[in-house]
Amino acid sequence: MRCRAWNASLRNPRFRMAIISSAAFLVVPHTGWGSNADIIGLTLLHGIQPSLTGADVRVGQVEANDSSTGGYAFEVNPSAVGQPASLFTYSDQYGNTSNAFNSSAESLHADTVASYLYNASGGVAPGISHVDNYSVDYFFNTTVFIDEPIPDAIVNQSFAFGQSGVLAVTIANQQSSDTTYDNYIAEYGTIFVSGVGNGGSYPYPCAPSTSYNGIAVAADDGVSAVGRTPDDGRSKPDITAPGGYTSFSTALVSGSAALLYQAGSRGDGGVTSQLRKYAVDPRTIKALLLNGADKQSVTFSRTHTQPLDPMNGAGALNVYNSYEQLAAGFQPATSIANTSILGGSHPADTTSSAIGTQSGWSFGSLTSTTLADAYANYIFSPPTGVSGYTLAATLVWERQYNLLPAIPLGINNLSLYLYDTTANKLVDYSNSTVDNVQGVYDRNLTPGDRYDLEVLKVGGVPGVRPGVVSSSEAYALAFNFSQTQATQGSWSSSAGGSASLASNWVGVIPQYASDTANFTSAITAPATVSLGTNWIVGNINFNNAHSYTIAPATTGPLTLDNGGPAATATINDSGGSHSIAGSLQLNSKLAVSVANAADTLQISGSIFDNPTAGGGGLTLSGNGTLVLSNTNSYTSTTIQSGTLMVAGARALPAGAAVVNAASLVIAAGTSSLPAITGNLSGAGSLTIGSGLTSGYLQIQSGSGTSSQAALMINSASTLDITSNTFTINYGAAPDPLAAIRGNLHSAYNGGNWQGTGLTSSTVRAQVAAAYGNSNGTYGLGYADGNDDGHTVAAQGRLLVEPALVGDANLDGKVDFDDLLILAQNVGTTNADWMHGDFNYDSKIDFNDLLSLAQNVGRTNGNTPLGAELPASFMAEWNLALAEINSAGSVPEPATLSLLSTVAMTLLVRRRRAKW
């Protein structure tokens, strides 16, 4: 279907249009029907309602001249669609009516449209009662234009009026067509289904699809003339369907409308005569078709002021969904009220009982006043037991009969609001002032909460206040609550852009819990994706050699929710280095994977748990690097593999346990970095500081033993182990003893433990309180299993922990064994704590003996050794100590000799005493 030029003439005082030349059509074979039946939900529908064939429904098929067959061709060949000749009545361009098929007037385009609509062996509605096959010239100029009634319930219009290149003429033609069709539908209740056109140079939907009260159809698998109407920017199309060309997509929607009409007529939506009448009203059929449309198989986005997607309308046709909502039954409004003043508050209903069904339809009327708006409430309470609910709701009303066609008549302003009355908040709304369709689509509803779906009619003086053409308006409402299903969307722009723009995505815009956003092959250079509003997804995937940057949302964080606190949301970087600049709210646990060692994913916004819904920890895997550089407050950090680089003072959250089986890099920070609750343990490496940037990490007191395969503390950086043990499981790797000794010597800083390196704020505080106090003096003891067999460290391990000064073998007490170790190493240089170097000057001398002497007989628990050191030993020790002290002025070599002599003497006495 293509748009061709039209001419306007004044055959009577009312403006009319005559088609001088019919559209030229591209005719394709009727193939792939089985696939179409599956796509539009017909196969599912026939599984539960095989009798829905369009029976007792009379259909009109309006056709433009098909010049491809020569002459003036518009007729359907009955044999081409497997239907009897008696099914058809033909009305030609002159108004002549015949029940006989004229082969010279056969239209291949008409045959193909008919095949999709009512082919006996595969059409949507093969059981329709009759087909009135009209030539479009006479049909529009006489039947529709002068309001002649026809017997057809549904009219398929797989043609389009051509448009002038002059915008002013185009708008005038479109408005005249709209008024003509809107008047006809409002007067007779005929359902008109029209194609928007197959695109081309004209950038707007073509009339007659632009009418308010009709249904406009685009091809979801072809190129259509989609977009807003040129007169006032209304949303068109209303719906899409497969077919390749809008002519054939339109036929699928017309056939589906016939099935719903049959079902409503026979009482599937309600058995009373009044409900049957409401069920087949054009407003109801339109609301059901639009609300049942699949919004996940095509790109779909809407705003508060644009109820339909600019490309796909309400989504892709699914007649099964539409029938299910019809069959769920009519539901009246739970309450109807007025505001006290125009524009006054219209609060959610908190008292009415909830509607018992989660799906259904309604038909009602609202009457406002010159001083008050009117509104109707529909109350729902989705049950618990699932992770989330989705609500699709569509409101439809009509443009009323226009008594003065030369002056375009507006529409009453109706809006649709969704409140969560449990949480006392407005969840969503649709209040376009130009469309006579409103829709809400929200996939983040909380099971068990109470919801109010509210229809509002603006009040005021008709014709004076905008949006008020009458005091009363009838409307149809279709709604469906369903368990939220995950969808995927892939970024399609080769550059950056807005994530809210549907044209930047293939598939739906991922913006709800459990959705997946793919940022992969589209971009050809580094690009920034801007989150215009709050964004919710369950999974984010990166894979491109060029860098994606996700910019912050303007009104809130990027929320990661894959099904609540028990679920796990993911950020996967399969290739390239990328960044997320905005803050992240965790409604679920977060698993981050950076696959390649050369790649980096940076999150420079803050990461925090949902304050009310919980959240969870962060787990890192892969071979690459995750960089955190803002203040974070999530629950815990687990590094299964890869490298976590902490590039901010509070990037590792306060109270966040770090289980590190890979690499943790503290790239920047100060002593204000919160302590890590829990331990660091695993087979990875811990690096404090990066390049020229200093780092600081504190393991909170009482966290237990931490262990790493490697530890690197760069210049001016600090690891504070407080009261804990830190183990380096270096195994067969080079022994890190020299580096650790250097880190300890730097932190010791002459005895105050205020230097950088490997330190303990617990020891620092004890030293500052009183050197040599009654609880003993502490330092950081260390032992290397590859250096000295008598230590507690196993082969291939080096451990560091707070210890009593003098406890050379780190057994938790200072006794004769420690003195013996010191004595055996006296005078050596390049020595360590395990050899007796308790003041970190790399040599064993008199000062180390004095340090040991002050703690002899103590344990880490400050309990005297008691019987372990007999009184005879203590007496001799004190005597020896007095001798050492009296030699204080003796030159160093003499002191060392005396120390060695005293130690050997005590050793002999100890063996003789056999204790």
C-alpha positions, -999 to +999 in steps of 0.1 A: +000+000+000+014+033-011+001+069-007-009+086-040-022+121-046-058+129-041-081+157-053-107+176-033-140+187-047-171+203-034-199+181-046-221+195-018-216+221+010-196+195+030-160+190+021-154+157+003-126+139-014-125+118-045-098+094-054-089+100-090-062+074-092-061+044-069-029+034-051-004+012-067+000-020-047+028-045-043+012-079-045+030-108-028+020-145-025+001-155+006+028-175+023+039-183+058+004-184+072+011-209+099+038-186+113+014-156+113-013-177+131+013-184+158+026-148+160-008-132+165-020-157+190-046-173+168-032-208+172-035-205+210-070-190+207-082-219+186-068-242+212-094-230+237-121-216+213-121-234+180-156-221+172-143-185+170-141-181+132-160-148+127-194-166+124-224-142+121-201-112+115-205-093+083-173-076+069-167-049+044-136-049+023-128-016+006-103-017-022-086+009-044-082+003-081-055-024-088-040-012-120-017-042-122-046-063-136-058-036-160-091-017-161-108-008-129-101-037-106-112-040-070-130-074-067-121-105-048-123-138-067-142-162-044-122-192-057-090-175-048-099-176-011-119-209-011-152-192-004-186-196-022-196-169-046-228-164-025-206-149+003-199-117-018-216-085-028-197-061-051-203-023-052-183-006-080-171+030-085-204+040-099-225+026-071-237-004-090-242-034-068-239-071-080-238-105-064-218-119-093-180-118-095-166-100-126-134-116-136-123-085-156-125-065-123-105-090-103-078-074-080-048-095-070-043-072-041-079-077-030-074-115-033-043-114-011-060-091+015-089-115+016-066-144+020-053-130+052-087-119+064-111-148+057-095-174+034-114-206+040-082-226+046-061-202+067-076-167+071-081-153+106-119-152+102-129-179+076-164-182+090-177-147+084-213-144+073-209-121+043-184-099+025-193-065+010-165-057-015-165-020-022-147+002-046-132+030-025-142+059-047-179+054-044-177+040-008-160+071+006-176+098-015-211+085-011-215+059+017-192+073+044-193+110+034-231+113+034-236+089+063-254+060+045-257+030+068-241-003+058-247-037+073-211-044+080-198-046+116-162-043+105-147-026+075-111-034+063-094-006+045-061-017+030-056+015+011-045+050+018-053+084+005-023+100-011-009+132+004+000+165-012+035+178-008+021+211+006+017+207+043-013+230+047-032+211+021-021+178+036-034+188+070-067+200+056-072+168+037-063+147+067-087+166+090-115+163+065-110+125+062-108+122+100-140+141+105-158+120+079-148+087+094-151+098+130-187+110+124-196+077+107-182+056+135-198+078+162-232+075+145-233+039+134-207+020+156-189+005+126-154-006+133-130+007+107-095-008+105-071+011+082-035+007+071-011+036+077+007+031+044+039+015+034+062+045+040+082+062+014+089+099+011+058+110+031+068+111+067+033+107+083+006+081+086-018+084+056-055+090+059-080+074+066-058+057+093-054+090+110-091+091+122-096+093+160-122+066+162-107+041+138-079+016+143-046+023+125-023-006+116+014-008+107+034-038+096+058-049+124+080-067+099+080-040+072+085-003+065+054+017+073+043+053+072+044+057+110+047+087+133+025+114+147-003+129+127+006+162+110-023+182+124-019+178+162+007+151+167-015+123+178+000+088+182-004+065+152-004+036+144-026+021+171-012-015+166+011-035+144+008-070+129+029-092+106+023-093+069+052-074+054+029-047+040+004-027+058-024-039+035-020-074+048-012-065+084-045-045+084-064-077+073-050-096+102-063-070+127-097-068+109-100-106+112-091-105+148-117-077+154-142-100+138-134-128+162-138-105+192-170-092+177-184-127+174-173-136+210-188-104+224-221-109+205-226-144+218-220-134+254-184-144+261-178-111+278-211-109+296-245-125+288-270-097+293-281-078+262-265-046+276-231-062+281-232-078+247-239-043+233-209-029+253-187-057+242-190-051+205-188-013+208-159+001+187-144+016+218-143-018+235-130-038+205-102-012+201-093-012+238-091-050+238-070-052+207-046-025+219-043-038+255-038-074+244-010-064+220+024-079+227+048-052+239+078-074+243+083-088+208+086-053+193+102-021+203+078-004+227+081+028+247+056+053+259+056+085+280+031+101+302+020+123+273+025+099+244+004+067+252+016+047+221+050+038+207+057+060+176+066+030+155+045+001+169+016+017+187+003-004+215+025-033+203+021-064+181-014-080+176-022-109+199-058-119+196-054-146+223-045-120+249-074-098+237-099-126+239-087-136+274-094-101+286-128-100+270-137-135+285-125-124+319-157-104+321-171-069+325-161-051+356-179-019+367-160+009+384-158+004+422-165+040+428-173+072+409-168+107+424-162+143+416-135+167+427-145+197+448-131+222+422-117+220+387-082+206+388-087+197+424-072+166+440-086+132+429-071+109+455-068+072+452-097+051+466-086+035+499-119+021+510-137+002+482-134-036+479-109-049+453-122-063+420-120-101+421-103-106+387-069-096+375-080-092+339-111-079+322-128-049+306-153-022+315-176+003+297-187+033+316-195+070+315-182+100+334-201+133+338-182+163+349-195+197+358-186+233+350-169+234+384-156+198+390-137+170+373-151+135+375-133+102+381-139+065+384-119+041+404-110+004+397-094-013+427-072-043+424-050-063+447-026-087+429-019-118+450+015-126+465+037-155+455+055-141+425+084-117+422+065-090+404+034-080+384+029-062+352-002-041+345-013-032+310-044-009+309-059+009+279-086+036+279-105+045+247-132+070+241-145+086+209-144+119+191-180+129+191-202+137+161-191+169+145-221+191+136-198+216+119-173+196+098-156+227+085-144+235+121-124+205+135-140+193+167-117+184+196-121+156+221-129+154+258-098+151+279-097+118+298-067+106+317-056+073+333-038+071+367-024+042+386-019+045+424-003+021+448-025+028+478-005+005+501+027+025+495+006+057+491+022+068+458+013+075+422+029+047+402+021+057+366-002+079+345-012+087+309-026+122+302-021+130+265-043+160+257-045+152+219-051+114+219-084+097+226-064+067+238-045+065+272-024+036+283-003+026+313+022-002+312+041-009+344+062-040+350+073-032+386+041-037+406+045-052+441+024-084+447+000-080+475-002-042+473-035-025+466-038-006+433-063+020+421-066+023+383-084+057+380-101+072+349-104+110+351-125+133+330-116+170+330-145+193+338-154+228+329-175+247+304-178+229+270-160+248+243-144+272+268-121+251+288-096+231+267-104+194+266-141+199+274-165+194+245-194+179+265-202+172+301-205+135+296-183+109+279-185+072+275-153+051+276-140+016+273-113+002+296-093-030+292-068-042+318-046-071+326-024-079+356+002-107+348+033-120+363+063-100+350+083-117+323+118-107+315+127-091+281+158-081+263+168-049+244+200-043+224+215-009+218+213-003+181+227+033+176+262+035+162+268+064+185+256+074+219+221+088+227+192+086+250+182+052+265+146+064+266+144+067+228+129+035+213+147+040+180+180+034+198+171-002+206+164-034+189+135-050+208+119-033+237+136-007+258+149-026+288+136-006+317+119-030+341+130-055+367+146-087+352+150-070+318+184-074+301+202-044+284+228-054+258+255-029+248+274-048+222+284-044+186+264-013+176+289+015+184+318+023+161+336+047+185+334+054+222+299+064+231+278+076+260+243+063+267+223+088+288+196+076+312+170+103+311+149+089+339+150+063+365+161+030+349+155-005+362+171-036+347+181-070+359+211-076+337+236-054+317+259-069+291+289-051+275+309-064+245+326-040+222+362-029+216+350+007+219+340+019+253+304+024+264+298+049+292+264+048+310+258+084+321+238+091+353+200+092+352+186+127+357+160+118+384+174+089+403+198+059+403+201+030+379+183+002+398+195-034+394+166-058+402+164-093+388+136-105+410+141-091+445+166-095+473+169-133+468+178-130+431+211-120+415+214-091+390+244-092+367+268-068+349+288-088+324+318-073+305+326-099+278+349-076+259+364-041+260+366-015+288+334+003+298+321+025+326+289+032+346+290+068+358+257+069+377+248+055+411+235+019+414+207+009+437+208-029+445+173-045+448+191-078+442+226-092+448+251-081+422+274-103+403+300-086+381+321-104+356+350-088+335+361-116+313+394-105+298+426-097+318+432-066+297+398-051+303+384-028+330+349-020+341+347+012+362+317+021+384+323+057+394+288+062+409+279+050+444+265+015+449+240+011+477+213-014+489+177-005+485+168+009+519+134-008+520+137-038+497+171-050+508+198-058+483+229-078+487+266-081+481+288-077+452+306-107+437+334-103+411+345-130+387+365-132+354+401-122+346+397-085+343+395-055+367+365-039+384+372-003+396+351+012+424+357+048+430+328+063+449+314+060+484+296+026+485+273+011+511+262-024+499+264-054+521+294-075+512+322-080+486+333-114+472+361-116+447+360-151+431+384-141+404+397-111+387+409-078+403+389-054+424+405-020+424+392+002+453+399+037+440+381+058+466+384+064+503+350+047+511+346+025+480+348-006+501+317-002+523+318+000+561+309-034+574+314-052+541+330-086+545+356-092+517+361-128+508+390-125+483+400-155+462+416-133+436+431-098+436+421-068+457+437-035+449+432-006+473+441+021+448+434+052+468+422+063+502+430+077+536+427+065+571+390+074+569+385+042+549+360+021+569+372-011+585+365-043+566+342-065+587+352-101+582+384-114+567+403-114+535+409-150+524+417-168+492+444-176+467+446-141+452+467-110+458+461-079+479+477-046+467+475-015+487+482+016+467+485+019+429+512+038+410+516+073+425+484+070+446+485+059+482+460+034+496+447+025+530+429-007+541+419-017+577+406-051+587+383-046+616+394-059+649+381-094+657+377-103+620+399-134+623+427-147+601+430-132+566+451-149+539+463-140+505+486-155+479+505-122+477+507-088+494+520-056+479+520-024+499+531+004+476+549+036+487+530+057+513+502+031+515+490+012+546+474-021+555+461-021+591+454-056+604+443-043+639+441-074+662+440-100+634+464-125+619+474-119+583+489-149+563+506-148+529+503-182+513+531-178+488+537-215+483+564-221+456+565-184+446+594-162+457+595-157+495+581-122+503+599-120+537+622-091+527+593-070+514+572-077+545+601-068+568+604-035+550+567-028+553+569-035+591+600-015+596+584+015+579+552+012+600+572+007+633+586+043+628+608+043+659+584+025+681+551+045+677+536+024+648+525+055+631+543+050+598+529+036+565+533+000+555+520-030+574+507-019+608+482-025+636+462+003+650+455-020+680+493-022+687+496+016+681+470+024+707+486+001+732+520+016+727+506+051+730+488+042+763+519+032+782+550+015+771+557-014+793+523-013+811+510-041+833+495-059+803+528-061+785+541-044+754+530-055+720+543-053+685+537-071+652+553-105+652+559-124+620+571-158+610+582-174+578+578-212+575+606-213+549+631-195+571+630-211+605+615-245+614+606-236+650+580-210+640+543-216+639+542-208+602+539-237+578+561-243+548+554-217+521+536-194+544+544-161+561+522-148+589+519-115+607+500-109+639+500-087+670+522-104+696+539-097+729+573-082+723+597-111+730+574-138+717+598-149+690+581-182+682+546-167+683+532-193+707+514-166+727+538-164+756+572-150+765+593-177+781+627-195+781+622-207+746+620-172+733+651-162+753+670-192+738+660-181+703+673-147+710+705-160+725+712-183+696+710-154+672+726-127+692+749-105+672+734-114+638+722-088+613+695-089+586+675-107+613+638-110+618+613-111+647+614-149+647+652-146+654+647-121+682+646-087+664+618-072+684+626-035+676+627-040+638+663-027+633+674-060+616+699-070+643+698-089+676+713-069+705+709-057+740+678-036+732+659-068+720+668-085+753+654-056+773+622-057+753+619-094+759+627-090+796+598-067+802+573-093+790+588-125+803+563-146+821+533-131+803+508-145+778+486-129+752+457-132+776+478-114+803+478-145+824+511-152+842+528-184+831+528-195+867+541-231+872+556-231+837+584-209+850+595-222+884+605-198+911+641-210+909+643-200+872+627-166+879+652-159+907+681-168+884+666-148+856+662-117+877+698-121+889+710-124+853+690-094+843+705-074+871+739-083+859+730-072+824+716-040+836+748-033+857+767-037+824+748-009+807+779+012+802+799-018+788+807-014+751+783-033+728+805-064+721+809-070+758+772-067+764+765-092+736+790-116+751+774-112+786+740-118+771+752-149+754+768-162+786+737-155+807+715-173+782+738-204+780+740-205+818+702-204+821+699-231+795+722-254+815+703-248+847+670-254+829+681-288+816+695-297+850+662-289+867+644-310+841+612-289+841 
